[in-house]
C-alpha cells in the first residue's frame, strides 16, 4: 500500500528499480542517519531550518538536549574536566565537545542503522529515500557555501592587514594569522574565493547541475579543508564534513565520471533519483515554495553582506586620533601606538608585547579602560596625550607613520615584471 501511494505522487515508481546489494543498503542506512543528524541545528553550523525566520525558537529544545548530553559524556565517559567540558563562546569549531558530539553522531547513527537493518531487512532498495536524502544534503551544502561565500564576496571574513598587523614581526604571527593576513592582503583573491563557493552553491540548487555543483564544491571545500589543516584553523571538523557532503553527492556519478574523464568511454545519461511530482498542483506548489525559500535566503545574504560591508568599509566611523604612530616619549617600553576603531586601540611594546585598551572618545579626551587622557595635535604629524595612566601622571608624544610607505600596502599590481619582486 505504501509503495502504491508513493507511486501515485512520484513520477517514477520504485518497483522498476533493481535490488541493492546488502552492503549498499546498510551503508545507505548509516549515511541517512548520520547526515540527518548533522543537518539538524547546532551553533556554528548552517542548516536549512534556521534559514526560516523564528525557527531557532522551535529548534532550541533540540540544541539544548545535545548541549546537556555531550558535556555529561565528556565528564563521565572521557573524564574531561574544566573549561573543555563546558560550552562557552568561542570561534572554534574544533573544541573537545565538538569532537565528542561528532563521535556521538556516529554512535547514534550506527545504533539506528542496526535497528533499521533488522526491522526493514526485506526492503530491496531505497531509491526514493535516497532522492530525499540527496535533496537534504545538497541544499544544506549549498546554503552553507552561500554563508561562507558571500562573507568573502563582500570581504568581511578576511580584511586588509590592520595597523597592528603591519607593525608585528612575521615570526610572531600564528599560522592562522598568516592565512588571514594572506587572504586579506588581496581583496580581489578573497572575492574570487568567495565567488567559487557561491558558484558551487548555485549549481547545487538545480537537479540538472547538481553533479557539476558537487564537483565544484568538492574542489573548493577540499582546498578550504587543506588550508584549515595546514594552517591550524579550528574549522577542520566542519570543512571536512562539507567536503564529504560533496563526495556523497558524487558517489552515484563516479562510474559515469570515470568513463568520461579516465577511461575515454561514452557515458549513459543520468537517471535522476530525486523526487519529481506527477500531480500538477503539487508541482506548482513545490516550485513556488522553492522560489520563495531560495530567493529569500539569497536576498538575505546579499542584503546582509552589502549592509555590513558598507558599515565596515564605507561608513565606518574613525576615531579622532586615527592612525599608526611611533611613540617618541611616554611609558618607557611603548614602541608603536595605533588607533583604528572607535572602541579600542593598541600598543606594541619594545619587547613585542601587545597591549589593548577599550576606548571611549569625547570632544578632546579619550578614555583608555578607566583612565582618561586629553589629546591634542600640535602639528599635522604629531598627537600628544596627557593625563593619568595607571595612577601616574603621563605625557605621551606620538609621531604619525605613513601607512602607505609599507611595501605590503603600496606594492600594488603589475602586469609586467622584468624580474621577480620577492621580498
C-alpha positions in Angstrom: 0.0 0.0 0.0 2.7 2.4 0.9 4.6 1.8 -2.3 1.5 2.2 -4.3 0.8 5.6 -2.7 4.3 6.8 -3.3 4.0 5.7 -7.0 1.0 8.0 -7.4 2.9 11.0 -6.2 6.4 10.3 -7.5 6.7 10.1 -11.3 9.0 7.1 -11.3 7.7 4.1 -9.2 10.1 2.2 -7.0 9.1 -1.2 -8.4 11.1 -0.6 -11.6 14.4 -0.3 -9.7 16.9 -3.1 -9.2 17.7 -4.6 -5.8 20.6 -3.0 -4.0 23.3 -5.3 -2.6 23.2 -5.7 1.2 26.4 -3.7 1.8 25.0 -0.8 -0.2 21.7 -0.9 1.7 23.5 -0.9 5.1 25.8 1.9 4.1 22.9 3.9 2.9 21.1 3.5 6.2 24.1 4.7 8.1 24.6 7.7 5.7 20.9 8.6 6.0 21.0 8.5 9.8 24.3 10.4 10.1 23.5 13.2 7.6 20.1 13.7 9.1 21.7 14.2 12.5 24.3 16.6 11.0 21.7 18.6 9.1 19.9 19.5 12.3 20.7 22.8 14.0 23.9 23.3 16.0 25.5 26.6 16.8 28.4 27.3 14.4 26.8 25.3 11.5 24.5 26.4 8.8 21.2 24.4 8.5 18.0 24.7 6.5 15.7 25.1 9.5 17.5 28.2 10.8 17.1 29.9 7.4 13.4 30.2 8.3 12.8 33.4 10.5 11.9 32.4 14.0 12.8 28.7 13.6 15.5 29.0 16.2 12.8 29.1 18.9 11.4 25.8 17.7 14.7 24.1 17.4 16.1 25.4 20.7 15.0 22.3 22.8 16.8 20.0 20.3 20.0 22.0 20.7 19.6 22.2 24.5 19.2 18.4 24.6 22.6 17.8 22.9 24.2 20.5 25.0 23.1 18.6 28.0 24.1 15.1 26.8 27.6 16.0 25.3 29.1 17.6 28.4 27.8 14.6 30.5 29.5 12.2 28.2 32.7 14.3 28.2 32.8 14.3 32.1 31.6 10.7 32.8 32.9 8.8 29.9 36.1 10.6 28.8 36.8 12.2 32.2 37.2 15.7 30.7 37.3 18.4 33.4 37.4 22.2 33.5 36.6 24.5 30.6 36.9 21.9 27.8 33.9 20.2 29.4 31.6 23.2 29.2 30.1 25.2 26.3 31.4 28.8 26.2 31.6 31.5 23.5 34.3 30.5 21.0 35.1 30.9 17.4 36.5 27.4 17.3 34.6 24.5 15.7 37.2 22.0 16.9 36.5 22.1 20.6 36.6 19.0 22.8 32.8 19.0 22.9 32.5 19.2 19.2 34.7 16.1 18.7 32.6 14.3 21.3 29.4 15.4 19.7 30.6 14.1 16.3 31.5 10.8 17.9 28.0 10.6 19.4 26.5 11.2 16.0 28.5 8.2 14.7 27.4 6.0 17.7 23.7 7.0 17.3 23.8 6.5 13.5 25.4 3.0 14.0 22.7 2.1 16.5 19.9 3.4 14.3 21.4 1.5 11.3 21.4 -1.7 13.3 17.8 -1.4 14.4 16.7 -0.2 10.9 18.5 -3.2 9.2 16.7 -5.6 11.4 13.2 -4.0 11.1 13.5 -3.3 7.4 15.6 -6.3 6.2 13.1 -7.2 3.4 13.4 -3.9 1.5 15.5 -4.3 -1.6 16.3 -0.7 -2.3 16.0 2.9 -1.0 15.7 4.8 -4.3 13.0 7.2 -3.2 14.5 7.8 0.2 17.9 8.3 -1.4 16.4 11.0 -3.5 15.1 12.9 -0.5 18.4 12.5 1.3 20.3 13.9 -1.7 17.9 16.8 -1.6 18.6 17.5 2.1 22.4 17.1 1.7 22.8 19.3 -1.4 20.6 22.1 -0.1 22.4 22.0 3.3 25.7 22.2 1.5 24.5 24.9 -0.9 23.2 27.2 1.9 26.5 26.7 3.8 28.5 27.7 0.8 26.3 30.8 0.4 27.0 31.6 4.1 30.8 31.4 3.7 30.9 32.6 0.1 29.0 35.8 0.5 31.2 36.6 3.5 34.1 36.7 1.0 32.3 38.2 -1.9 31.6 41.1 0.4 35.1 40.9 2.1 34.1 40.5 5.7 35.7 37.2 6.7 39.1 38.4 5.6 40.1 42.1 5.8 43.2 44.1 4.9 46.0 43.8 7.5 45.3 46.1 10.4 47.8 48.7 11.8 48.7 46.2 14.5 49.5 43.6 11.9 51.6 46.0 9.9 54.0 46.6 12.8 54.0 43.0 14.0 57.1 40.9 13.2 56.3 37.9 10.9 57.7 35.5 13.4 55.0 36.5 15.9 52.2 35.5 13.5 50.3 32.4 14.3 49.8 30.0 11.3 46.1 31.1 11.2 47.2 34.7 11.4 49.4 34.2 8.4 46.5 32.7 6.4 44.1 35.5 7.4 46.7 38.2 6.5 47.5 36.4 3.2 43.8 36.4 2.2 43.1 39.9 3.5 46.0 41.4 1.6 44.3 40.7 -1.7 40.6 41.6 -1.6 40.4 40.5 -5.3 41.5 37.0 -4.4 39.2 36.9 -1.4 36.3 37.8 -3.7 37.3 35.2 -6.2 37.5 32.5 -3.5 34.0 33.6 -2.3 32.6 33.6 -5.8 33.8 30.0 -6.2 31.9 28.9 -3.1 28.8 30.8 -4.2 29.1 29.2 -7.7 29.2 25.7 -6.2 26.1 26.5 -4.1 24.2 27.9 -7.0 24.9 24.8 -9.2 23.7 22.6 -6.3 20.3 24.2 -6.3 19.3 22.6 -9.6 18.9 18.9 -10.2 20.5 19.0 -13.7 23.6 20.9 -12.5 23.9 19.1 -9.1 26.7 16.8 -10.2 28.7 19.8 -11.6 27.9 21.7 -8.4 29.2 18.8 -6.3 32.4 18.7 -8.3 32.9 22.4 -7.9 32.0 22.2 -4.2 34.4 19.3 -3.6 37.3 21.2 -5.2 36.5 24.3 -3.2 36.0 22.6 0.1 38.9 20.3 -0.2 41.1 23.3 -0.7 39.5 25.0 2.3 39.9 21.9 4.5 43.6 21.7 3.4 44.1 25.3 4.5 42.4 24.6 7.8 44.5 21.6 8.5 47.8 23.1 7.3 47.4 26.5 9.0 45.8 25.2 12.2 42.4 26.9 11.6 39.9 25.4 14.1 37.2 24.6 11.5 38.7 21.2 10.5 35.7 19.1 11.5 33.2 21.3 9.7 35.2 21.8 6.5 35.8 18.0 6.3 32.1 17.3 6.6 31.3 19.8 3.9 33.8 18.1 1.6 32.3 14.7 2.5 28.8 16.0 1.6 30.1 16.8 -1.9 31.6 13.3 -2.1 28.3 11.8 -1.0 26.5 13.7 -3.8 29.1 12.5 -6.3 29.0 8.8 -5.5 26.2 7.9 -7.9 28.1 9.6 -10.7 31.5 8.1 -10.1 31.1 5.4 -12.7 29.9 7.9 -15.3 32.7 10.4 -14.5 35.3 7.6 -14.7 34.1 6.7 -18.1 34.3 10.2 -19.4 37.4 11.6 -17.6 39.6 8.5 -17.2 38.5 5.6 -19.5 37.6 7.6 -22.6 34.3 5.9 -22.9 30.8 7.1 -23.6 28.6 7.7 -20.6 25.0 6.8 -20.2 22.5 9.6 -19.4 22.0 10.3 -15.8 18.9 8.7 -14.2 17.6 11.3 -11.7 16.7 9.7 -8.4 15.4 12.8 -6.6 11.7 13.3 -6.1 9.6 14.5 -9.1 5.9 15.1 -8.6 3.3 13.9 -11.1 0.5 15.9 -9.6 0.4 19.3 -11.4 -0.9 21.3 -8.4 1.7 19.8 -6.1 4.4 20.5 -8.6 3.4 24.2 -8.8 3.2 24.5 -5.1 6.7 23.0 -4.6 8.1 25.3 -7.3 6.5 28.4 -5.6 7.9 27.3 -2.2 11.3 26.7 -3.8 11.4 30.2 -5.4 10.4 31.9 -2.2 12.7 29.8 0.1 15.8 30.1 -2.1 15.1 33.6 -3.2 14.6 34.8 0.4 17.9 33.1 1.5 19.9 34.6 -1.3 18.3 38.1 -0.8 19.2 38.0 2.9 22.8 37.0 2.2 23.3 39.8 -0.4 21.4 42.4 1.7 23.2 41.5 4.9 26.6 41.3 3.2 26.2 44.7 1.5 25.0 46.4 4.6 27.8 45.0 6.7 30.3 45.8 4.1 29.1 49.5 4.0 29.2 49.8 7.8 32.7 48.3 8.0 34.4 49.8 5.0 32.4 52.8 3.6 30.5 54.3 6.6 32.9 53.1 9.3 33.5 55.7 12.0 37.1 56.6 12.6 38.5 57.7 16.0 39.7 61.4 16.1 43.3 60.2 16.6 43.0 57.6 13.8 46.4 56.4 12.7 49.6 54.4 13.3 52.3 56.1 15.4 55.8 55.8 16.7 55.9 56.6 20.4 58.5 59.4 20.8 58.0 59.7 24.6 55.8 58.3 27.2 55.8 54.9 29.0 59.3 53.7 28.7 58.5 50.4 26.9 55.9 51.7 24.4 57.1 51.5 20.9 54.1 51.7 18.5 50.6 53.1 19.0 47.6 52.5 16.8 44.0 53.7 16.8 41.9 52.2 14.0 38.5 51.7 15.6 36.4 53.8 17.9 36.1 51.2 20.6 39.7 50.1 21.1 43.3 51.0 20.5 46.6 49.0 20.7 50.2 49.5 21.8 53.1 47.4 20.8 55.9 47.4 23.4 59.7 47.3 22.7 59.6 43.7 23.9 57.0 42.8 21.3 54.1 42.5 23.7 50.7 43.8 22.5 48.6 45.9 24.9 44.9 46.7 24.1 42.6 49.2 25.6 38.9 49.7 25.4 38.3 53.3 24.4 35.6 56.0 24.5 36.0 59.4 22.9 34.6 62.7 24.0 35.3 66.2 22.5 39.1 66.2 23.2 39.5 63.3 25.5 39.9 59.5 25.2 39.3 57.0 27.9 41.6 54.0 28.0 39.8 51.4 30.1 39.4 53.6 33.2 42.0 56.3 32.6 41.0 59.5 30.8 43.6 61.4 28.7 43.3 64.7 26.8 44.5 64.5 23.2 45.8 67.4 21.1 47.6 67.8 17.7 50.5 70.3 18.0 51.0 69.8 14.2 49.9 67.6 11.4 52.4 64.8 12.2 52.0 64.5 16.0 49.5 63.7 18.6 50.0 64.3 22.3 48.1 62.5 25.1 48.2 64.0 28.6 46.6 62.8 31.8 46.8 59.9 34.3 47.6 56.4 33.2 47.7 53.6 35.8 47.6 56.1 38.6 50.6 58.1 37.4 50.7 61.4 35.5 51.9 60.9 32.0 52.5 62.7 28.7 52.7 60.6 25.5 54.0 62.1 22.3 53.2 60.2 19.1 54.7 60.7 15.6 52.4 59.6 12.8 53.6 56.8 10.4 52.6 57.0 6.8 50.9 53.6 6.3 51.2 53.9 2.6 55.0 53.5 2.9 54.6 49.9 3.9 55.6 47.7 0.9 52.7 45.4 1.6 50.3 48.3 1.1 52.0 50.2 -1.8 53.4 47.4 -4.0 50.2 47.2 -6.0 49.6 45.0 -9.1 51.8 44.8 -12.1 51.1 43.2 -15.5 54.7 43.3 -16.4 57.6 42.2 -14.2 61.0 42.1 -15.7 62.3 40.3 -12.6 60.5 38.7 -9.6 60.0 41.2 -6.8 60.0 38.7 -3.9 60.9 40.3 -0.6 
